[in-house]
Amino acid sequence: MNGDSMLADRYQAVRARIDAAARAAGRDPATVRLLAVSKTFDAAAVAALAALGQRAFGENYLQEALDKIERLAQMAPVAGPSTGSTAGAAAGALGRLEWHFIGPIQSNKTRRIAEAFDWVHSVESLRIARRLSDQRPPERAPLAVCVQVNVSGEASKSGCAPQDAVALAAEVAALPRLALRGLMAIPEPTDDPALQAARFATLRELLDAVRRATASGRGPAPDTLSMGMSADLEAAIAAGATIVRVGTALFGSRG
Ligand SMILES: *Cc1c(COP(=O)(O)O)cnc(C)c1O
């Protein structure tokens, strides 16, 4: 089996898992978006998945991401009449990719993140949020952001403390060049289904509190729960995930 047909099989399998999990939870599968986490995989892998219809890609490491974004932009055609060819259609898909930054953010990297990405899932301090807002180019739409919450309370993991999440989200929502879309979490891996469900439920309850706290603000109510990865997307969808971030199950092991 060649690499592209293996990728197509994995893509179908992940989509089927999302569909089944949504239906099992009584949810419309269209309410769950797949974010393909392409970190450590090259531009050709992104292009192959884009040709299958995937549009949103997540990256953790800034320099790797910027190289990939530029390479893919070069592979996309300049605007003009469509040739109608298969290659033209595949190249056309590359012009419409949506890039999500999901990794830890150092303050000296905020400018290039604000310039190159459509979404940032990993906002964990007001200081970083202010820089992203100040540095978002005026010609681009406001940067869509999620506040990352450390729902497992591990010292090693990023994210704000759960008790600080609502206040931080309210301050982020007030920044002019950001659009607060919701919350993100990476719960610690666990074999205990009750603990796993409790972590995801914590994030959902925090989003409800954020919605109450920002109800009078400008813009649409935050509705995004970015949670669930290759190993736990079913539990996340059962708890209300609206974006699942999937790497390994799509692209294979990062080795
Ligand atoms: C790498 C990564 C993922 C994808 O994890 P998989 O287990 O490979 O699906 C999702 N979210 C974040 C923040 C990541 O860093």
The ligand as a MOL file (V3000), in Angstrom:
LIG
                    3D

  0  0  0     0  0            999 V3000
M  V30 BEGIN CTAB
M  V30 COUNTS 15 15 0 0 0
M  V30 BEGIN ATOM
M  V30 1 C 0.6810 16.7130 19.2590 0
M  V30 2 C -0.5720 17.3280 19.7620 0
M  V30 3 C -1.8340 16.7900 19.4290 0
M  V30 4 C -2.0140 15.5120 18.6300 0
M  V30 5 O -1.7430 14.3960 19.4390 0
M  V30 6 P -1.9490 12.9020 18.8730 0
M  V30 7 O -1.9180 12.0720 20.1070 0
M  V30 8 O -0.8020 12.6500 17.9540 0
M  V30 9 O -3.2430 12.8500 18.1750 0
M  V30 10 C -2.9650 17.4660 19.8750 0
M  V30 11 N -2.8820 18.5970 20.6060 0
M  V30 12 C -1.6960 19.1350 20.9480 0
M  V30 13 C -1.6710 20.3930 21.7420 0
M  V30 14 C -0.5110 18.5140 20.5490 0
M  V30 15 O 0.6570 19.0580 20.9150 0
M  V30 END ATOM
M  V30 BEGIN BOND
M  V30 1 1 1 2
M  V30 2 1 2 3
M  V30 3 2 2 14
M  V30 4 1 3 4
M  V30 5 2 3 10
M  V30 6 1 4 5
M  V30 7 1 5 6
M  V30 8 2 6 7
M  V30 9 1 6 8
M  V30 10 1 6 9
M  V30 11 1 10 11
M  V30 12 2 11 12
M  V30 13 1 12 13
M  V30 14 1 12 14
M  V30 15 1 14 15
M  V30 END BOND
M  V30 END CTAB
M  END
